[in-house]
Amino acid sequence: MSQTYRRNESDEETPSLSRRRFLAGAAAASFVLATPGAVRTYAANSKVNLGLIGCGGRGGWIADLFVRHGGFNVTAVADYFPDRTNGVGDRFNVPASRRHTGLSGYRKLLEQVDAVAIESPPYFHPEQAATAVNAGKHVYLAKPIAVDTAGCLSVADSGKRASEQKLCFLVDFQTRADPYYIEALRRVHEAKAIGAFAFGEANYQEGDPFGRMVETWQADPQNPENRLRAWGLDKLLSGDIITEQNIHTLDVMNWIMGQPPIHAVGTGGRKYRSVGTCYDTFSVLFQYPDHVGVTFNSRQFEGHGSQPEGIRNRMFGDQGVLETAYGGQVIIRGQNFYRGGRSPGIYEEGAVANIKTFHDSITAGKFDNPTVEPSVQSNLITILGRTAAYEQRLVTWSELLAKKEKLDAGLKGLKA
């Protein structure tokens, strides 16, 4: 996903809280895990041999964060394209015998590592995660976890089996490791800080993050290798923008609501981008129990300076309002005021916190993997909204689960 998030400069200032001191404790507190015995015992300062599956821009970026943590060695890499495995392999001094290419190259990688970070296009996540768990490897999985319902259910099963096999399985949502989000949502849920919910808003307003892929796509959009390189423009490989990128705000919506919606209605289309198969805008109404509606909208084109933009949520209650902004202000207004604060470095800081949790869980033998279930539900919510928009009709949660749709990206011709 794009690493560019523009912020509303008029957001309130961060209070004088020592955020760095609070971050470590709050992030750890957000993942309270059970402690059955580990299959392999690690000392707290042990280094875990990590394999990187997906060596694109984010893959190389997050591999660097794993190395900077100090508890990981990047010992093998896999990507369909040799130039990508070589690029990342050279950076981390990975031997040629541990650089794997093709669609199934990651299977060879699994023989050489203790854990994997899966940073490939979302279409491949369920199979790669399941294969890694079957091979007895700890899994650090990028979001979105899947592009279809069947894939989400597969990841749910992989997370369950990981716990049974005493393996760690962590899904990398930055907001769920942020102390201001954690505390604000605790107050909303435990202390009823905004009272009974009335209605909410979820927005993802950003420019186009995939302009760098346009030339590749245009060269030959029928060539499966071109589609794979330009995966962000392909709705089957990415899940479309509502799943691939907008999942951030819909995950916060899911976190706030704490339960799935009853149904969704929506629309969307391609109003700006003429290249690829993805929409560039969605508008959806999610209906929750107790007559609570949450409106969602997104765009991937120029906003011409309109504010606010970014990744934002608001939930109105009968006693106050919760407002959150990715990288911006998190605050509760009303009778139970909470000033909260801002996390302008959330994109990296959230990943750093999650990598620390991943290592701590492996070395301490903590395997109940609490990030899996909410991540599966959030991903399914994006698919519910996408389906409603694609089909221009009301789609229920129960219908979505019963259908168990599995998408076929049609990648014949790619090398195994």
CORTARA-V370311 format. One record per helix or strand of 2 or more residues. SS is the DSSP state (h for helix, s for strand). FROM is the first residue (numbers start at 1). LEN is the number of residues. Records with the same first field share a line. If there is no record, write none. Layout:
SS->FROM-LEN  FROM-LEN
This chain:
h->19-11  57-13  82-10  96-3  105-8  122-13  149-16  175-3  179-12  211-9  224-6  231-3  235-4  241-4  247-11  289-3  346-19  371-21  397-7
s->48-6  72-7  99-2  115-4  138-4  169-3  197-10  263-7  281-8  292-9  310-8  320-6  329-6  338-5  395-2
